[in-house]
Amino acid sequence: MSMASVPEVRGLQTDEDDARILRVKVIAGISLAKKDILGASDPYTRVSLYDPVNGELTSIQTKTIKKTLDPKWNEEFFFRVHPRKHRLLFEVFDENRLTRDDFLGQVDVPLYQIPTENPNIERPYTFKDFLLHPRSHKSRVKGHLRLKMTYLPKNNSSEEDNSEPTEELDPGWEFLDQQDMAGSHHQLPALPPGWEERQDNLGRTYYVNHETRTTQWHRPTIQYISLCILDLCMSLETSVKNCQQYKSGMVGGLCLCKNQLLVLQAD
């Protein structure tokens, strides 16, 4: 793509040394948290280019998609950046008319490993699903943000660094045909047996253990449960060792339980 055909470019004002043009496409949100009373959200994404030392350079936001947890934005932006100095922050919000917009999650992306487009190769659509993260311990978020990010080739291709990651070499990006875009969702690992995912009246996700009749905020996995059992075994082992009337067989059994779980964690 020639520079003349590029739309508005945000960020650095001039072609400084080592600056690159970054193409960013905010494609979709996947399984976002419910924030509205009727069980949906009105999501939009705010994209901010920033320098960790000097702060924000520029920001822009997508349009708002009404009443959905799987918004399709498909909006494209261009930024002039220093790949090793700058980062992009993607923040997803639920738009509200009368109250402050609800936070739905964020993704903070370093820019030094983004691939460069190769105009000589035709390939399927490239994308990456990023897990949405909370910004504090009070944030209740879920879902993923689907993005495409590539650098435009440098003007003088003869000076292109051959070691620079290109779209066809970068292993972190997945490929998706255009006809599959609408129905493809990133699948989270299945819950362990006896667990159920629910949401409260504020749209916060929590998990029910029907075996113990308890609830928790953290999504359980087989690895998470084994860690909890490991902690319990280690605590019991310490308690038994501190007891004057302990029996060696009990300690040995607990040590065997702990060692088996450590092997499971290593796998």
Buried (B, 14 or more C-beta within 10 A) or exposed (E): EEEEEEEEBBBBEEEEEEBBBBBBBBBBBBBBBBBBEEEBBBBBBBBBBBEEEEEEBBBBBBEBBEEEBBBBBEBEBBBBBBBEBBBBBBBBBBBEEEEEBBBBBBBBBEBEEBBBBBEEEEEEBBBBBBBBEEEEEEBBBBBBBBBBBBBBBBEEEEEEEEEBBBBEEBEEBBEBEEEEBEEBEBEBEEBBEEBEEEBEEEBBBBBBBEEEEEEEEEBBBEEEBBBEBBEBBBEBBEEBEEEEEEEEEBBEBBEEBBEBBEEBEEE
